[in-house]
Amino acid sequence: INAILMEQKVALTSVDYQTVSTCVMALLVYIYPMEYVYPVVPLLPTSMPHAETLLQTPAPFLIGVPASFFHPRRRVECPRDVTLVDLDSGEIKFAPDMQSLPQFPEQAVTTLKESLTQVATSILFIASEIGRAV
């Protein structure tokens, strides 16, 4: 969230397309009431020719990228000025200029974690109810 608020280039990646696109859109909700005015691509299509050029744009962005996009056979690497968040492993590769970003106040972090836990619990409950109904 800090990187988005500081107008950095951010890419999220996962093997699960739905997870990537949902997380991209969720980040926009978390910064409310502020509005993200830069390009947002919930899921970068791997079949689009030269899609990697979108990651090289000079403007800040928030892009969801399938993990297969960075497969060694494709020979596509994430640019150094992009913060890459791997949703599957939880690993974050920060862009070099991200090292000096301010940290969130502890109270805000605690509130955010509590809210996210409540949302995750609700989602799991709904999913289990749907599973029982099917």
For each residue, the residues with C-beta under 8 A, 3 or more apart:
1: 4 5 27 30 31 104
2: 5 6 101 102 103 104
3: 6 8 10 83 94 95 98 101
4: 1 7 8 10 27 31 36 62
5: 1 2 31 34
6: 2 3 98 101
7: 4 38 60
8: 3 4 60 83 95 97 98 101
9: 55 57 60 61 79 81 82 83 95
10: 3 4 27 60 61 62 63 82 83 85
11: 55 61 62 63 64 65 78 82 83 84 85
12: 20 23 24 27 62 63 64 65 84 85 87
13: 20 64 65 66 67 69 70 84 85 86 87 88
14: 17 19 20 23 66 67 86 87 88
15: 66 67 68 88
16: 19 20 87 88
17: 14 20 21 43 66
18: 21 22
19: 14 16 22 23 87
20: 12 13 14 16 17 23 24 42 43 64 65 66 87
21: 17 18 24 25 42 43 64
22: 18 19 25 26
23: 12 14 19 20 26 27 64 87
24: 12 20 21 27 28 40 41 42 43 62 63 64
25: 21 22 28 29 42
26: 22 23 29 30
27: 1 4 10 12 23 24 30 31 62
28: 24 25 31 32 36 40 62
29: 25 26 32
30: 1 26 27 112
31: 1 4 5 27 28 34 35 36
32: 28 29 35
33:
34: 5 31
35: 31 32
36: 4 28 31 40 62
37:
38: 7 59 60 61 62
39: 54 57 59 61 62 63
40: 24 28 36 61 62 63
41: 24 44 54 61 62 63 64
42: 20 21 24 25 64
43: 17 20 21 24 64 65 66
44: 41 48 51 54 63 64 65 66 69
45: 48 51
46: 51 66 68 69
47:
48: 44 45 51
49:
50: 53
51: 44 45 46 48 54 69
52: 55 56 69 76
53: 50 56 57
54: 39 41 44 51 57 61 63
55: 9 11 52 63 65 78 79 82
56: 52 53 79
57: 9 39 53 54 61
58:
59: 38 39
60: 7 8 9 10 38
61: 9 10 11 38 39 40 41 54 57
62: 4 10 11 12 24 27 28 36 38 39 40 41
63: 10 11 12 24 39 40 41 44 54 55
64: 11 12 13 20 21 23 24 41 42 43 44
65: 11 12 13 20 43 44 55 69 70
66: 13 14 15 17 20 43 44 46 69
67: 13 14 15 70 71 86 88
68: 15 46 71 74
69: 13 44 46 51 52 65 66 74 76
70: 13 65 67 74 76 77 78
71: 67 68 74 76
72: 75
73:
74: 68 69 70 71
75: 72
76: 52 69 70 71
77: 70
78: 11 55 70 82 84 93
79: 9 55 56 82
80: 95 96
81: 9 95 96 97
82: 9 10 11 55 78 79 95
83: 3 8 9 10 11 92 93 94 95 98
84: 11 12 13 78 92 93
85: 10 11 12 13 91 92
86: 13 14 67 89 90 91 92 93
87: 12 13 14 16 19 20 23 90
88: 13 14 15 16 67
89: 86
90: 86 87
91: 85 86
92: 83 84 85 86
93: 78 83 84 86
94: 3 83 98 99
95: 3 8 9 80 81 82 83 98
96: 80 81 99
97: 8 81 100
98: 3 6 8 83 94 95 101
99: 94 96
100: 97
101: 2 3 6 8 98
102: 2
103: 2
104: 1 2 108 109 112
105: 108 109
106: 109 110
107: 110 111
108: 104 105 111 112
109: 104 105 106 112 113
110: 106 107 113 114
111: 107 108 114 115
112: 30 104 108 109 115 116
113: 109 110 116 117
114: 110 111 117 118
115: 111 112 118 119
116: 112 113 119 120
117: 113 114 120 121
118: 114 115 121 122
119: 115 116 122 123
120: 116 117 123 124
121: 117 118 124 125
122: 118 119 125 126
123: 119 120 126 127
124: 120 121 127 128
125: 121 122 128 129
126: 122 123 129 130
127: 123 124 130 131
128: 124 125 131 132
129: 125 126 132 133
130: 126 127 133 134
131: 127 128 134
132: 128 129
133: 129 130
134: 130 131
